Amino acid sequence: MGPETSAAEKNAALEFKDYLLTEELQAQALAYGLRPANPDVPVSGADSLFDEWASQGVVGVVPRTTAMRSPDRDVLQALLRWFDLNVAGR
């Protein structure tokens, strides 16, 4: 949120974020196959697509060791250079 955002808009955004993270909405998102961001909402259970598709290789909890690594400095510099050459100059 930048300086052009009013205090009322920032507060509304924070309230909306809190609403989206409620257990009720996170459980509804789970029904569409979205991984809940609220740790109080279990990934497995009734109507869980993660359980339904487990035989196809879908995992409910992704082990931390297989999480995506952050790109190194050279990759970030290449992306910034590409952006400067192809997007920023338009």
C-alpha positions in Angstrom: 0.0 0.0 0.0 1.5 3.2 -1.1 1.2 6.8 -0.1 -1.7 7.3 -2.4 -3.8 4.9 -0.3 -5.9 6.6 2.4 -6.1 5.3 6.0 -9.7 4.2 5.4 -8.7 2.2 2.3 -5.8 0.5 4.2 -8.1 -0.4 7.1 -10.7 -1.8 4.6 -8.0 -3.9 3.0 -6.8 -5.3 6.3 -10.4 -6.1 7.4 -11.0 -7.8 4.0 -7.8 -9.9 4.5 -8.9 -10.9 7.9 -12.3 -11.9 6.5 -10.7 -14.0 3.8 -8.5 -15.8 6.4 -11.5 -16.9 8.5 -11.9 -20.6 8.9 -15.3 -20.6 7.1 -13.9 -19.0 4.0 -10.7 -21.0 4.0 -12.8 -24.2 4.2 -14.9 -23.0 1.2 -11.7 -22.4 -0.7 -10.5 -25.9 0.2 -13.5 -27.2 -1.6 -12.1 -25.7 -4.8 -8.7 -27.3 -4.3 -7.0 -24.2 -2.9 -4.6 -24.7 -0.1 -5.8 -22.9 3.0 -3.6 -20.1 4.3 -5.1 -20.4 7.7 -3.2 -23.1 9.6 -6.3 -23.9 11.7 -8.1 -25.3 8.6 -7.0 -28.9 7.9 -6.2 -29.9 4.4 -7.6 -33.4 4.7 -11.1 -34.4 5.7 -14.5 -34.5 4.2 -14.8 -33.3 0.6 -11.0 -32.6 0.4 -9.8 -32.7 -3.1 -6.3 -33.3 -1.7 -7.5 -36.6 -0.3 -9.5 -37.4 -3.4 -6.5 -37.0 -5.7 -3.8 -38.4 -3.3 -3.6 -41.6 -5.5 -2.6 -39.3 -8.4 0.3 -37.8 -6.4 -1.4 -34.8 -4.8 0.0 -34.1 -1.4 -1.9 -32.3 1.3 1.2 -30.9 3.1 4.2 -30.0 1.0 7.4 -30.8 2.9 9.5 -27.8 3.7 12.5 -29.4 2.0 10.8 -29.4 -1.4 9.7 -25.8 -1.2 10.9 -23.5 -4.0 14.2 -21.8 -3.3 14.6 -18.1 -3.8 16.4 -17.2 -7.0 20.0 -16.2 -6.7 21.4 -12.7 -7.4 22.3 -13.4 -11.1 18.8 -14.6 -11.8 17.2 -11.5 -10.2 19.6 -9.2 -12.1 18.7 -10.8 -15.4 15.0 -10.4 -14.6 15.4 -6.8 -13.7 17.4 -6.2 -16.9 14.8 -7.9 -19.0 12.1 -5.8 -17.3 14.0 -2.6 -17.9 14.6 -3.4 -21.6 11.1 -4.8 -22.4 8.6 -3.2 -20.1 9.8 -0.1 -18.3 10.7 1.7 -21.5 7.3 1.6 -23.1 
